[in-house]
């Protein structure tokens, strides 16, 4: 009997998936455990395994196609089995659901009659995609296609900035771009009208009006309008060419490069126009910039008769001049603001401070790092000490809900990492079961991925406690905002050399200040104080962490 396989829910926030690649074809024999396809979710591209045996009879979603969760993905059964009834039944159910949703969404408050709009044949309405698990709206960083352009399946339509990265948005349809709903630099909520693709000349004004969007940028319907649009585009290109002093990488004078590629090139001091693009239409990608090797310019000999160039005169802003500049908030900054704002204004927090003697820790670290191919930082020692202290004080390793306090038996320590656009918190899973060297290697690997924006969402989820260290910046003492749903976060300051009292004598010592910020709904003052005392013991006596 045939088995229907639907689009799986591969993450907790996944609403739809894209079939990145099929590894099996219709007619292939399938064994339990075989990888059927690679499916792109809102978090990562994952392999989808078959739990059934038989012959692959039908593929419901082609490569590059997207589909909501629980929609027909494939059918596995006996070779030659008739599955037409299953396919027809599935299509009928899907169409019914879509029509019901369209009717509900298109109903006008001012008109009781049915105002649902019929989408013309061949027309595809594309909405703002959800490209990350926390994305609520997106900003169009750049359009790579314009109204009137013919696009094919697989073409890159635009670059969309989410709260985590700027990502290329691929087209899954063929046709002509009839309408663009979100212009470059504009921000729109997820699922709002982004663009419309269909046969050239199709009237989509009804769809645009029904979506509440302006029809000013809709596809041209008459030749005079086309002429006017072309003239405006020509003027725009002339302005761009005039404003740019660099060599263009195509005949139109425009340099096609992703925002990330431009940023990396600017950071490295590389002229973006000198780089040969490997992307579509010669587009410059991040990889092109990273692999680019500047060619040294030939040194010109200066003769006595030639004038020697002098350094340009520095210009200064006149005293008293005032200048302000508005920089659009990135999606990552918006997400950070929302998360920390929710934490600060919902959790009744309090902070506890303690000063730790670091002389023994410094001596122990020096001994450990003397071992070949071994590197342990003070932060690694703090993370290890926190994991061990959490074992002794499980009330700190908790999460608050309205009805219950969740006690976590596992210990996952999040380590805050500063990146160009904000802050990410990679998570070291089962920290209490790891050695100092294992913690060090894991933290360095995750931090490197975070700074390069290569870290996966799964590597930033599930923390039960967080450590934030600003000691490397010389900050001696600070207070962090709790990373919910954690109950506490530890702020680690710099190691300071100063006079201390030991055995009644004033001597030179090394100390470090720690600040524990707690959610008072789960952690009381005495519990937090006891946790800090245990933490202090582990850090001041590193040998106890090896017992």
Secondary structure by P-SEA (a helix, b strand, c coil): cbbbbcccccccccccccccccccccccccccccccbbbbcccbbbbbbbccccccccccccccccccccccccccccccccaaaaaaaaaaaaaaaaaaaaaaaaccccccccccccccccbbbbcccccccccccccccccccccccccccccccbbbbccccbbbbbbccccccccccccccccccccccccccccccccaaaaaaaacccccccccccaaaaaaaaaaaaaaaaaaaaaccccccccccbbbbcaaaaaaaaaacccccccccccccccccaaaaaaccccccbbbbbcccbbbbcccbbbbccccbbbbbbbcccaaaaaaaaaaaaaaaccbbbbbbbbbbcaaaaaaaaaaaccccccccaaaaaaaaaaaaaaacccccccccccbbbbbcbbbbbbbbbcccbbbbbbbcccccccaaaaaaaaaaaaaaaaaccccccccccccbbbbbccccccccccccccccccbbbbbbcccbbbbbcccbbbbbbbbbbbbbbccccccaaaaaaaaaaaaaaaaccccccc
